[in-house]
């Protein structure tokens, strides 16, 4: 999952291959913006069968690759 999400951000949102560390802040680094976040959430919903509720669309859940993976794991486990 991690590699697929990083590849999606690189290819689809940035249109170039970049190195993204798991803990890098995706917003303050300028890697994604609010529109990019919506596209990323759509990708996650479509590819991982996770429904992201509007209340969950936060920097805490989507601010880094680690945060995204933690959120996805929590949702998959029904927490």
C-alpha positions in Angstrom: 0.0 0.0 0.0 2.7 2.5 1.0 4.5 2.2 -2.3 1.3 2.5 -4.3 0.3 5.6 -2.5 3.7 7.2 -2.9 3.6 6.3 -6.6 0.1 7.8 -7.0 1.2 11.1 -5.4 4.3 11.2 -7.6 2.8 10.2 -10.9 -0.8 11.5 -10.7 -0.5 14.6 -8.5 3.0 15.8 -9.2 3.6 14.4 -12.7 7.1 13.4 -11.8 9.0 10.8 -9.7 10.0 12.2 -6.4 11.2 10.7 -3.1 8.7 11.0 -0.4 9.6 9.8 3.1 6.9 8.2 5.3 7.0 11.0 7.8 7.3 14.0 5.4 4.5 16.6 5.8 2.7 16.4 2.5 1.1 19.9 2.9 3.9 22.1 4.3 6.3 20.6 1.8 4.0 21.6 -1.0 3.6 18.0 -2.3 -0.2 18.1 -2.2 -2.8 20.8 -1.8 -6.5 20.6 -1.0 -7.4 19.5 -4.6 -4.6 16.9 -4.4 -6.0 15.7 -1.1 -9.4 15.1 -2.7 -7.9 13.2 -5.6 -5.8 11.1 -3.2 -8.9 10.3 -1.1 -10.7 9.2 -4.2 -7.8 7.0 -5.2 -7.8 5.4 -1.7 -11.6 4.9 -1.7 -11.6 3.3 -5.2 -8.5 1.1 -4.7 -8.7 0.0 -1.1 -12.5 -0.2 -0.5 -12.4 2.4 2.3 -15.0 5.1 2.7 -13.5 8.3 4.0 -16.0 10.4 5.8 -15.8 14.2 5.5 -15.0 14.5 9.2 -11.9 12.3 8.7 -10.5 14.4 5.9 -7.9 16.1 8.2 -4.2 16.8 8.3 -4.0 14.4 11.2 -5.2 11.5 8.9 -3.7 12.6 5.6 -0.7 14.8 6.5 1.9 12.2 5.8 2.3 8.7 4.3 2.5 7.3 7.9 -0.7 9.1 8.9 -2.5 7.8 5.8 -1.4 4.2 6.4 -2.4 4.5 10.1 -5.8 5.9 9.1 -6.4 3.1 6.5 -5.4 0.4 9.0 -7.8 1.8 11.5 -10.6 1.9 9.0 -9.9 -1.6 7.7 -10.1 -2.9 11.3 -13.4 -1.1 11.8 -12.2 1.1 14.6 
